[in-house]
Amino acid sequence: MPIYEYVCDDCGERYERIVMNGKTKVTCPKCASAKGTVQLSVFAAHGNGTKSSSGSSGPSSGGGCCGGACGCN
Ligand SMILES: [Zn+2]
């Protein structure tokens, strides 16, 4: 489900809210202001979705697409 990051227009507090639809009202947890600016969705940016080089998959060291010149390994 989409999680949006908001920045409070009044105090600058950053907070995240799960938004079921576009009409969900959010208020700042710090100052209770309803004037928040939606930032980019972060549901794909955080969590365990990052790819970490495990070594067992992908090009092995020495081979690969570039031989390590581009640092992709
Ligand atoms: Zn606030």
PDB file of the backbone (N, CA, C, O) and the ligand in Angstrom, with CONECT records:
HET     ZN  A 101       1
ATOM      1  N   MET A   1       0.841  -1.193   0.000  1.00  0.00           N
ATOM      2  CA  MET A   1       0.000   0.000   0.000  1.00  0.00           C
ATOM      3  C   MET A   1       0.874   1.240   0.000  1.00  0.00           C
ATOM      4  O   MET A   1       1.993   1.228   0.513  1.00  0.00           O
ATOM      5  N   PRO A   2       0.366   2.279  -0.564  1.00  0.00           N
ATOM      6  CA  PRO A   2       1.207   3.478  -0.705  1.00  0.00           C
ATOM      7  C   PRO A   2       1.408   4.207   0.614  1.00  0.00           C
ATOM      8  O   PRO A   2       0.468   4.421   1.379  1.00  0.00           O
ATOM      9  N   ILE A   3       2.630   4.574   0.855  1.00  0.00           N
ATOM     10  CA  ILE A   3       2.953   5.393   2.009  1.00  0.00           C
ATOM     11  C   ILE A   3       3.537   6.692   1.502  1.00  0.00           C
ATOM     12  O   ILE A   3       4.488   6.700   0.720  1.00  0.00           O
ATOM     13  N   TYR A   4       2.965   7.777   1.948  1.00  0.00           N
ATOM     14  CA  TYR A   4       3.443   9.066   1.494  1.00  0.00           C
ATOM     15  C   TYR A   4       4.138   9.794   2.632  1.00  0.00           C
ATOM     16  O   TYR A   4       3.757   9.694   3.798  1.00  0.00           O
ATOM     17  N   GLU A   5       5.157  10.517   2.252  1.00  0.00           N
ATOM     18  CA  GLU A   5       5.870  11.316   3.231  1.00  0.00           C
ATOM     19  C   GLU A   5       5.388  12.752   3.133  1.00  0.00           C
ATOM     20  O   GLU A   5       5.292  13.321   2.046  1.00  0.00           O
ATOM     21  N   TYR A   6       5.095  13.311   4.262  1.00  0.00           N
ATOM     22  CA  TYR A   6       4.620  14.687   4.319  1.00  0.00           C
ATOM     23  C   TYR A   6       5.609  15.553   5.072  1.00  0.00           C
ATOM     24  O   TYR A   6       6.319  15.100   5.970  1.00  0.00           O
ATOM     25  N   VAL A   7       5.630  16.800   4.679  1.00  0.00           N
ATOM     26  CA  VAL A   7       6.389  17.787   5.427  1.00  0.00           C
ATOM     27  C   VAL A   7       5.417  18.870   5.860  1.00  0.00           C
ATOM     28  O   VAL A   7       4.746  19.490   5.035  1.00  0.00           O
ATOM     29  N   CYS A   8       5.352  19.085   7.153  1.00  0.00           N
ATOM     30  CA  CYS A   8       4.429  20.065   7.693  1.00  0.00           C
ATOM     31  C   CYS A   8       4.819  21.470   7.234  1.00  0.00           C
ATOM     32  O   CYS A   8       5.979  21.874   7.316  1.00  0.00           O
ATOM     33  N   ASP A   9       3.819  22.195   6.751  1.00  0.00           N
ATOM     34  CA  ASP A   9       4.097  23.550   6.285  1.00  0.00           C
ATOM     35  C   ASP A   9       4.326  24.512   7.440  1.00  0.00           C
ATOM     36  O   ASP A   9       4.906  25.584   7.267  1.00  0.00           O
ATOM     37  N   ASP A  10       3.872  24.122   8.596  1.00  0.00           N
ATOM     38  CA  ASP A  10       3.971  25.035   9.729  1.00  0.00           C
ATOM     39  C   ASP A  10       5.247  24.847  10.536  1.00  0.00           C
ATOM     40  O   ASP A  10       5.923  25.818  10.876  1.00  0.00           O
ATOM     41  N   CYS A  11       5.572  23.604  10.839  1.00  0.00           N
ATOM     42  CA  CYS A  11       6.720  23.381  11.722  1.00  0.00           C
ATOM     43  C   CYS A  11       7.833  22.593  11.036  1.00  0.00           C
ATOM     44  O   CYS A  11       8.921  22.438  11.590  1.00  0.00           O
ATOM     45  N   GLY A  12       7.562  22.098   9.840  1.00  0.00           N
ATOM     46  CA  GLY A  12       8.606  21.393   9.110  1.00  0.00           C
ATOM     47  C   GLY A  12       8.787  19.950   9.523  1.00  0.00           C
ATOM     48  O   GLY A  12       9.726  19.285   9.085  1.00  0.00           O
ATOM     49  N   GLU A  13       7.899  19.466  10.355  1.00  0.00           N
ATOM     50  CA  GLU A  13       7.985  18.069  10.785  1.00  0.00           C
ATOM     51  C   GLU A  13       7.755  17.129   9.604  1.00  0.00           C
ATOM     52  O   GLU A  13       6.859  17.346   8.788  1.00  0.00           O
ATOM     53  N   ARG A  14       8.559  16.107   9.526  1.00  0.00           N
ATOM     54  CA  ARG A  14       8.384  15.108   8.470  1.00  0.00           C
ATOM     55  C   ARG A  14       7.712  13.885   9.066  1.00  0.00           C
ATOM     56  O   ARG A  14       8.113  13.387  10.119  1.00  0.00           O
ATOM     57  N   TYR A  15       6.698  13.416   8.386  1.00  0.00           N
ATOM     58  CA  TYR A  15       5.989  12.244   8.884  1.00  0.00           C
ATOM     59  C   TYR A  15       5.436  11.464   7.705  1.00  0.00           C
ATOM     60  O   TYR A  15       5.293  11.987   6.599  1.00  0.00           O
ATOM     61  N   GLU A  16       5.134  10.220   7.964  1.00  0.00           N
ATOM     62  CA  GLU A  16       4.653   9.348   6.903  1.00  0.00           C
ATOM     63  C   GLU A  16       3.247   8.876   7.228  1.00  0.00           C
ATOM     64  O   GLU A  16       2.903   8.639   8.386  1.00  0.00           O
ATOM     65  N   ARG A  17       2.460   8.747   6.205  1.00  0.00           N
ATOM     66  CA  ARG A  17       1.098   8.279   6.386  1.00  0.00           C
ATOM     67  C   ARG A  17       0.752   7.286   5.284  1.00  0.00           C
ATOM     68  O   ARG A  17       1.133   7.445   4.124  1.00  0.00           O
ATOM     69  N   ILE A  18       0.033   6.276   5.682  1.00  0.00           N
ATOM     70  CA  ILE A  18      -0.497   5.347   4.693  1.00  0.00           C
ATOM     71  C   ILE A  18      -1.773   5.949   4.123  1.00  0.00           C
ATOM     72  O   ILE A  18      -2.700   6.271   4.866  1.00  0.00           O
ATOM     73  N   VAL A  19      -1.818   6.098   2.831  1.00  0.00           N
ATOM     74  CA  VAL A  19      -2.946   6.760   2.186  1.00  0.00           C
ATOM     75  C   VAL A  19      -3.744   5.732   1.394  1.00  0.00           C
ATOM     76  O   VAL A  19      -3.264   5.164   0.413  1.00  0.00           O
ATOM     77  N   MET A  20      -4.962   5.510   1.842  1.00  0.00           N
ATOM     78  CA  MET A  20      -5.806   4.544   1.157  1.00  0.00           C
ATOM     79  C   MET A  20      -6.364   5.129  -0.140  1.00  0.00           C
ATOM     80  O   MET A  20      -6.500   4.436  -1.147  1.00  0.00           O
ATOM     81  N   ASN A  21      -6.674   6.391  -0.087  1.00  0.00           N
ATOM     82  CA  ASN A  21      -7.134   7.063  -1.303  1.00  0.00           C
ATOM     83  C   ASN A  21      -6.636   8.500  -1.266  1.00  0.00           C
ATOM     84  O   ASN A  21      -5.932   8.902  -0.340  1.00  0.00           O
ATOM     85  N   GLY A  22      -7.000   9.249  -2.258  1.00  0.00           N
ATOM     86  CA  GLY A  22      -6.463  10.595  -2.362  1.00  0.00           C
ATOM     87  C   GLY A  22      -7.122  11.591  -1.442  1.00  0.00           C
ATOM     88  O   GLY A  22      -6.758  12.766  -1.427  1.00  0.00           O
ATOM     89  N   LYS A  23      -8.089  11.130  -0.676  1.00  0.00           N
ATOM     90  CA  LYS A  23      -8.841  12.060   0.155  1.00  0.00           C
ATOM     91  C   LYS A  23      -8.507  11.932   1.637  1.00  0.00           C
ATOM     92  O   LYS A  23      -9.133  12.564   2.489  1.00  0.00           O
ATOM     93  N   THR A  24      -7.529  11.119   1.918  1.00  0.00           N
ATOM     94  CA  THR A  24      -7.164  10.924   3.308  1.00  0.00           C
ATOM     95  C   THR A  24      -6.607  12.215   3.898  1.00  0.00           C
ATOM     96  O   THR A  24      -5.676  12.814   3.360  1.00  0.00           O
ATOM     97  N   LYS A  25      -7.186  12.618   4.995  1.00  0.00           N
ATOM     98  CA  LYS A  25      -6.690  13.822   5.648  1.00  0.00           C
ATOM     99  C   LYS A  25      -5.566  13.460   6.595  1.00  0.00           C
ATOM    100  O   LYS A  25      -5.674  12.515   7.376  1.00  0.00           O
ATOM    101  N   VAL A  26      -4.527  14.190   6.522  1.00  0.00           N
ATOM    102  CA  VAL A  26      -3.393  13.949   7.400  1.00  0.00           C
ATOM    103  C   VAL A  26      -3.136  15.205   8.220  1.00  0.00           C
ATOM    104  O   VAL A  26      -3.343  16.331   7.769  1.00  0.00           O
ATOM    105  N   THR A  27      -2.690  14.970   9.411  1.00  0.00           N
ATOM    106  CA  THR A  27      -2.337  16.089  10.270  1.00  0.00           C
ATOM    107  C   THR A  27      -0.963  15.851  10.850  1.00  0.00           C
ATOM    108  O   THR A  27      -0.539  14.713  11.048  1.00  0.00           O
ATOM    109  N   CYS A  28      -0.294  16.918  11.112  1.00  0.00           N
ATOM    110  CA  CYS A  28       1.036  16.832  11.664  1.00  0.00           C
ATOM    111  C   CYS A  28       0.984  16.264  13.080  1.00  0.00           C
ATOM    112  O   CYS A  28       0.198  16.729  13.905  1.00  0.00           O
ATOM    113  N   PRO A  29       1.816  15.264  13.366  1.00  0.00           N
ATOM    114  CA  PRO A  29       1.825  14.678  14.710  1.00  0.00           C
ATOM    115  C   PRO A  29       2.425  15.615  15.744  1.00  0.00           C
ATOM    116  O   PRO A  29       2.280  15.401  16.947  1.00  0.00           O
ATOM    117  N   LYS A  30       3.087  16.635  15.276  1.00  0.00           N
ATOM    118  CA  LYS A  30       3.779  17.530  16.206  1.00  0.00           C
ATOM    119  C   LYS A  30       2.936  18.745  16.556  1.00  0.00           C
ATOM    120  O   LYS A  30       2.817  19.111  17.725  1.00  0.00           O
ATOM    121  N   CYS A  31       2.346  19.375  15.529  1.00  0.00           N
ATOM    122  CA  CYS A  31       1.602  20.589  15.787  1.00  0.00           C
ATOM    123  C   CYS A  31       0.149  20.480  15.338  1.00  0.00           C
ATOM    124  O   CYS A  31      -0.620  21.435  15.449  1.00  0.00           O
ATOM    125  N   ALA A  32      -0.218  19.299  14.827  1.00  0.00           N
ATOM    126  CA  ALA A  32      -1.600  19.028  14.437  1.00  0.00           C
ATOM    127  C   ALA A  32      -2.073  19.903  13.293  1.00  0.00           C
ATOM    128  O   ALA A  32      -3.276  20.068  13.088  1.00  0.00           O
ATOM    129  N   SER A  33      -1.153  20.451  12.561  1.00  0.00           N
ATOM    130  CA  SER A  33      -1.538  21.243  11.407  1.00  0.00           C
ATOM    131  C   SER A  33      -1.942  20.327  10.259  1.00  0.00           C
ATOM    132  O   SER A  33      -1.337  19.275  10.054  1.00  0.00           O
ATOM    133  N   ALA A  34      -2.941  20.720   9.530  1.00  0.00           N
ATOM    134  CA  ALA A  34      -3.389  19.934   8.389  1.00  0.00           C
ATOM    135  C   ALA A  34      -2.725  20.375   7.100  1.00  0.00           C
ATOM    136  O   ALA A  34      -3.000  19.839   6.026  1.00  0.00           O
ATOM    137  N   LYS A  35      -1.854  21.351   7.219  1.00  0.00           N
ATOM    138  CA  LYS A  35      -1.186  21.853   6.026  1.00  0.00           C
ATOM    139  C   LYS A  35       0.142  21.125   5.837  1.00  0.00           C
ATOM    140  O   LYS A  35       1.192  21.558   6.311  1.00  0.00           O
ATOM    141  N   GLY A  36       0.052  20.020   5.137  1.00  0.00           N
ATOM    142  CA  GLY A  36       1.252  19.242   4.877  1.00  0.00           C
ATOM    143  C   GLY A  36       1.490  19.127   3.397  1.00  0.00           C
ATOM    144  O   GLY A  36       0.544  19.062   2.612  1.00  0.00           O
ATOM    145  N   THR A  37       2.723  19.101   3.015  1.00  0.00           N
ATOM    146  CA  THR A  37       3.081  18.950   1.615  1.00  0.00           C
ATOM    147  C   THR A  37       3.534  17.522   1.363  1.00  0.00           C
ATOM    148  O   THR A  37       4.405  17.003   2.061  1.00  0.00           O
ATOM    149  N   VAL A  38       2.948  16.905   0.379  1.00  0.00           N
ATOM    150  CA  VAL A  38       3.291  15.522   0.087  1.00  0.00           C
ATOM    151  C   VAL A  38       4.628  15.469  -0.632  1.00  0.00           C
ATOM    152  O   VAL A  38       4.864  16.173  -1.614  1.00  0.00           O
ATOM    153  N   GLN A  39       5.472  14.632  -0.121  1.00  0.00           N
ATOM    154  CA  GLN A  39       6.750  14.399  -0.780  1.00  0.00           C
ATOM    155  C   GLN A  39       6.631  13.150  -1.636  1.00  0.00           C
ATOM    156  O   GLN A  39       5.542  12.596  -1.787  1.00  0.00           O
ATOM    157  N   LEU A  40       7.715  12.720  -2.178  1.00  0.00           N
ATOM    158  CA  LEU A  40       7.693  11.519  -2.999  1.00  0.00           C
ATOM    159  C   LEU A  40       7.321  10.311  -2.153  1.00  0.00           C
ATOM    160  O   LEU A  40       7.627  10.240  -0.963  1.00  0.00           O
ATOM    161  N   SER A  41       6.665   9.383  -2.790  1.00  0.00           N
ATOM    162  CA  SER A  41       6.319   8.156  -2.108  1.00  0.00           C
ATOM    163  C   SER A  41       7.585   7.404  -1.724  1.00  0.00           C
ATOM    164  O   SER A  41       8.540   7.331  -2.497  1.00  0.00           O
ATOM    165  N   VAL A  42       7.575   6.857  -0.541  1.00  0.00           N
ATOM    166  CA  VAL A  42       8.792   6.229  -0.046  1.00  0.00           C
ATOM    167  C   VAL A  42       8.619   4.726   0.141  1.00  0.00           C
ATOM    168  O   VAL A  42       9.497   4.047   0.674  1.00  0.00           O
ATOM    169  N   PHE A  43       7.463   4.215  -0.311  1.00  0.00           N
ATOM    170  CA  PHE A  43       7.230   2.807  -0.031  1.00  0.00           C
ATOM    171  C   PHE A  43       8.177   1.898  -0.791  1.00  0.00           C
ATOM    172  O   PHE A  43       8.365   0.738  -0.425  1.00  0.00           O
ATOM    173  N   ALA A  44       8.769   2.426  -1.846  1.00  0.00           N
ATOM    174  CA  ALA A  44       9.708   1.621  -2.615  1.00  0.00           C
ATOM    175  C   ALA A  44      11.154   1.990  -2.307  1.00  0.00           C
ATOM    176  O   ALA A  44      12.084   1.302  -2.730  1.00  0.00           O
ATOM    177  N   ALA A  45      11.333   3.063  -1.580  1.00  0.00           N
ATOM    178  CA  ALA A  45      12.687   3.537  -1.345  1.00  0.00           C
ATOM    179  C   ALA A  45      13.285   2.918  -0.090  1.00  0.00           C
ATOM    180  O   ALA A  45      14.498   2.731   0.011  1.00  0.00           O
ATOM    181  N   HIS A  46      12.418   2.606   0.861  1.00  0.00           N
ATOM    182  CA  HIS A  46      12.919   2.025   2.100  1.00  0.00           C
ATOM    183  C   HIS A  46      12.556   0.543   2.162  1.00  0.00           C
ATOM    184  O   HIS A  46      11.990  -0.001   1.214  1.00  0.00           O
ATOM    185  N   GLY A  47      12.867  -0.078   3.228  1.00  0.00           N
ATOM    186  CA  GLY A  47      12.523  -1.482   3.388  1.00  0.00           C
ATOM    187  C   GLY A  47      13.645  -2.380   2.917  1.00  0.00           C
ATOM    188  O   GLY A  47      14.807  -1.980   2.847  1.00  0.00           O
ATOM    189  N   ASN A  48      13.270  -3.592   2.599  1.00  0.00           N
ATOM    190  CA  ASN A  48      14.276  -4.591   2.266  1.00  0.00           C
ATOM    191  C   ASN A  48      14.348  -4.846   0.770  1.00  0.00           C
ATOM    192  O   ASN A  48      14.712  -5.940   0.340  1.00  0.00           O
ATOM    193  N   GLY A  49      14.009  -3.858  -0.009  1.00  0.00           N
ATOM    194  CA  GLY A  49      14.000  -4.051  -1.446  1.00  0.00           C
ATOM    195  C   GLY A  49      15.327  -3.767  -2.101  1.00  0.00           C
ATOM    196  O   GLY A  49      15.484  -3.955  -3.307  1.00  0.00           O
ATOM    197  N   THR A  50      16.273  -3.320  -1.322  1.00  0.00           N
ATOM    198  CA  THR A  50      17.548  -2.974  -1.920  1.00  0.00           C
ATOM    199  C   THR A  50      18.311  -4.220  -2.332  1.00  0.00           C
ATOM    200  O   THR A  50      18.294  -5.246  -1.652  1.00  0.00           O
ATOM    201  N   LYS A  51      18.961  -4.098  -3.440  1.00  0.00           N
ATOM    202  CA  LYS A  51      19.745  -5.226  -3.921  1.00  0.00           C
ATOM    203  C   LYS A  51      21.151  -5.170  -3.317  1.00  0.00           C
ATOM    204  O   LYS A  51      21.872  -4.183  -3.462  1.00  0.00           O
ATOM    205  N   SER A  52      21.500  -6.219  -2.662  1.00  0.00           N
ATOM    206  CA  SER A  52      22.845  -6.284  -2.122  1.00  0.00           C
ATOM    207  C   SER A  52      23.621  -7.370  -2.848  1.00  0.00           C
ATOM    208  O   SER A  52      23.103  -8.455  -3.113  1.00  0.00           O
ATOM    209  N   SER A  53      24.827  -7.071  -3.153  1.00  0.00           N
ATOM    210  CA  SER A  53      25.631  -8.047  -3.867  1.00  0.00           C
ATOM    211  C   SER A  53      25.974  -9.195  -2.946  1.00  0.00           C
ATOM    212  O   SER A  53      26.761  -9.047  -2.011  1.00  0.00           O
ATOM    213  N   SER A  54      25.386 -10.318  -3.213  1.00  0.00           N
ATOM    214  CA  SER A  54      25.623 -11.472  -2.362  1.00  0.00           C
ATOM    215  C   SER A  54      26.799 -12.296  -2.855  1.00  0.00           C
ATOM    216  O   SER A  54      27.388 -13.066  -2.096  1.00  0.00           O
ATOM    217  N   GLY A  55      27.133 -12.135  -4.104  1.00  0.00           N
ATOM    218  CA  GLY A  55      28.254 -12.885  -4.642  1.00  0.00           C
ATOM    219  C   GLY A  55      27.829 -14.187  -5.274  1.00  0.00           C
ATOM    220  O   GLY A  55      28.527 -14.719  -6.137  1.00  0.00           O
ATOM    221  N   SER A  56      26.685 -14.707  -4.853  1.00  0.00           N
ATOM    222  CA  SER A  56      26.234 -15.971  -5.408  1.00  0.00           C
ATOM    223  C   SER A  56      25.462 -15.763  -6.705  1.00  0.00           C
ATOM    224  O   SER A  56      25.348 -16.669  -7.530  1.00  0.00           O
ATOM    225  N   SER A  57      24.940 -14.563  -6.866  1.00  0.00           N
ATOM    226  CA  SER A  57      24.181 -14.277  -8.071  1.00  0.00           C
ATOM    227  C   SER A  57      24.830 -13.122  -8.820  1.00  0.00           C
ATOM    228  O   SER A  57      25.565 -12.318  -8.247  1.00  0.00           O
ATOM    229  N   GLY A  58      24.546 -13.062 -10.079  1.00  0.00           N
ATOM    230  CA  GLY A  58      25.112 -11.990 -10.869  1.00  0.00           C
ATOM    231  C   GLY A  58      26.519 -12.321 -11.287  1.00  0.00           C
ATOM    232  O   GLY A  58      27.024 -13.409 -11.013  1.00  0.00           O
ATOM    233  N   PRO A  59      27.143 -11.385 -11.946  1.00  0.00           N
ATOM    234  CA  PRO A  59      28.511 -11.619 -12.420  1.00  0.00           C
ATOM    235  C   PRO A  59      29.488 -11.766 -11.271  1.00  0.00           C
ATOM    236  O   PRO A  59      29.450 -11.007 -10.303  1.00  0.00           O
ATOM    237  N   SER A  60      30.338 -12.724 -11.384  1.00  0.00           N
ATOM    238  CA  SER A  60      31.316 -12.929 -10.343  1.00  0.00           C
ATOM    239  C   SER A  60      32.468 -11.938 -10.498  1.00  0.00           C
ATOM    240  O   SER A  60      32.623 -11.288 -11.532  1.00  0.00           O
ATOM    241  N   SER A  61      33.233 -11.849  -9.485  1.00  0.00           N
ATOM    242  CA  SER A  61      34.356 -10.920  -9.554  1.00  0.00           C
ATOM    243  C   SER A  61      35.358 -11.374 -10.607  1.00  0.00           C
ATOM    244  O   SER A  61      35.681 -12.557 -10.708  1.00  0.00           O
ATOM    245  N   GLY A  62      35.833 -10.440 -11.369  1.00  0.00           N
ATOM    246  CA  GLY A  62      36.766 -10.782 -12.426  1.00  0.00           C
ATOM    247  C   GLY A  62      36.070 -10.884 -13.772  1.00  0.00           C
ATOM    248  O   GLY A  62      36.642 -10.546 -14.809  1.00  0.00           O
ATOM    249  N   GLY A  63      34.819 -11.357 -13.744  1.00  0.00           N
ATOM    250  CA  GLY A  63      34.077 -11.438 -14.996  1.00  0.00           C
ATOM    251  C   GLY A  63      33.174 -10.234 -15.127  1.00  0.00           C
ATOM    252  O   GLY A  63      33.639  -9.095 -15.179  1.00  0.00           O
ATOM    253  N   GLY A  64      31.901 -10.487 -15.178  1.00  0.00           N
ATOM    254  CA  GLY A  64      30.947  -9.387 -15.169  1.00  0.00           C
ATOM    255  C   GLY A  64      30.906  -8.615 -16.459  1.00  0.00           C
ATOM    256  O   GLY A  64      31.509  -8.990 -17.465  1.00  0.00           O
ATOM    257  N   CYS A  65      30.180  -7.528 -16.396  1.00  0.00           N
ATOM    258  CA  CYS A  65      29.922  -6.767 -17.610  1.00  0.00           C
ATOM    259  C   CYS A  65      31.067  -5.816 -17.929  1.00  0.00           C
ATOM    260  O   CYS A  65      31.263  -5.434 -19.082  1.00  0.00           O
ATOM    261  N   CYS A  66      31.817  -5.438 -16.908  1.00  0.00           N
ATOM    262  CA  CYS A  66      32.802  -4.397 -17.152  1.00  0.00           C
ATOM    263  C   CYS A  66      34.138  -4.697 -16.483  1.00  0.00           C
ATOM    264  O   CYS A  66      35.082  -3.914 -16.595  1.00  0.00           O
ATOM    265  N   GLY A  67      34.218  -5.810 -15.800  1.00  0.00           N
ATOM    266  CA  GLY A  67      35.455  -6.135 -15.122  1.00  0.00           C
ATOM    267  C   GLY A  67      35.716  -5.281 -13.906  1.00  0.00           C
ATOM    268  O   GLY A  67      36.842  -5.215 -13.415  1.00  0.00           O
ATOM    269  N   GLY A  68      34.680  -4.626 -13.418  1.00  0.00           N
ATOM    270  CA  GLY A  68      34.814  -3.837 -12.218  1.00  0.00           C
ATOM    271  C   GLY A  68      35.227  -2.416 -12.476  1.00  0.00           C
ATOM    272  O   GLY A  68      35.455  -1.664 -11.529  1.00  0.00           O
ATOM    273  N   ALA A  69      35.332  -2.023 -13.723  1.00  0.00           N
ATOM    274  CA  ALA A  69      35.780  -0.667 -14.025  1.00  0.00           C
ATOM    275  C   ALA A  69      34.754   0.369 -13.610  1.00  0.00           C
ATOM    276  O   ALA A  69      35.098   1.480 -13.206  1.00  0.00           O
ATOM    277  N   CYS A  70      33.490  -0.011 -13.714  1.00  0.00           N
ATOM    278  CA  CYS A  70      32.449   0.953 -13.393  1.00  0.00           C
ATOM    279  C   CYS A  70      31.996   0.840 -11.962  1.00  0.00           C
ATOM    280  O   CYS A  70      31.161   1.627 -11.514  1.00  0.00           O
ATOM    281  N   GLY A  71      32.522  -0.112 -11.238  1.00  0.00           N
ATOM    282  CA  GLY A  71      32.144  -0.225  -9.844  1.00  0.00           C
ATOM    283  C   GLY A  71      30.807  -0.886  -9.623  1.00  0.00           C
ATOM    284  O   GLY A  71      30.255  -0.786  -8.527  1.00  0.00           O
ATOM    285  N   CYS A  72      30.265  -1.554 -10.614  1.00  0.00           N
ATOM    286  CA  CYS A  72      28.964  -2.177 -10.460  1.00  0.00           C
ATOM    287  C   CYS A  72      29.030  -3.436  -9.629  1.00  0.00           C
ATOM    288  O   CYS A  72      27.997  -3.967  -9.220  1.00  0.00           O
ATOM    289  N   ASN A  73      30.209  -3.913  -9.377  1.00  0.00           N
ATOM    290  CA  ASN A  73      30.339  -5.092  -8.546  1.00  0.00           C
ATOM    291  C   ASN A  73      30.418  -4.708  -7.092  1.00  0.00           C
ATOM    292  O   ASN A  73      30.531  -5.578  -6.229  1.00  0.00           O
TER     293      ASN A  73
HETATM  294 ZN    ZN A 101       3.653  20.588  12.164  1.00  0.00          ZN2+
END
